[in-house]
């Protein structure tokens, strides 16, 4: 389990996270929601060690993440950042193979190749395996990076706005893929997400941040209420129950 104790982070004079403490449930999808500037991506970056907190601890199965060696850490936690830029001329399959580097150190064995193939199939990219990334649409490139993270085969997967550049159909496919990873492979998935309805319909757990603090957290059904959403986003919401899924309307209120 990943847990966080009294995390503080500032950039210059701006406090981004203030005394944040929480635990992410294992084998579930947890969505981090909140307005822009709430601290969601910063929190994800601290958990993944891309940036270091000013105070507090991040614990992975009880161990301070800063004490874990890089190679071991990469076998346990993977992250897909909000923006990904590569100057190299790579095919989709070559990119996905990078996900195996913590395990193979560049020398792919039969297990590595199997994981690569599974990730390509999981993300419906097998037919594009030999296409170069710069030939693909933004949506297909995003799926290729997601496949790379899946091939890494970590117990914990961190995703910062993974639905960027995806149309509605592909976004649904990605969220269904993440749901399958949690349910079928017992992956713990932590996702920063902008669209509240994707969070509502696919998450097991939701953590809402505002002004660097956690203001709501819990099971999705408990957090997704009109009153809570107004507190989080400062908008009036109508929450409609459709087949057990809560749809959040904020356009015509």
C-alpha angles and dihedrals in degrees: 000000000000115000132176127210124199097323118190126180132173133178107206107311094340117100107214101172124025122194095322116182128170147125126234114223113241122245092015140101113251118189123204108211136174142107123303112287094025092124100253099130092040090055091049091049091052092051090051093045094240087127130015125237122237093227138003136038141272112209125199110197087336096311124113105248091220089065095055118098115247096244093050092044091054090055091055107036129035128183137197110202125215093251126031123187126178124177092192122102100242137162121227091254092050090052093049089050089061087070089068095055096100088058103034103029086217097311105104117208130188093277092051092051090049091052090049091051092048091051093050091050093043090056094039092242102123093108090053097048094114097041117107116242093237089059094058133087118253090257094054092047089053090052090049091055090047089052089052090056092047091051089055084069099207124164090233123051121188119194127186110202095326092175093068113127092011124123118226095268094051092043090056090048091052093049091048088051091052090048090053091049090055097043101037102031100028093236119167106227125192115187135183104213134180103192107077095203093059088051091048097047101040107028127093094194134022132203116191121201129191128173090355096305136100107247100169135015138160144082112348094246091054096048099042101079129125092246094049093047092050089052091049101043105019092237134113113250136192111207113204122192110221116176093329093312119109113226115201115213117191101151103081103028 
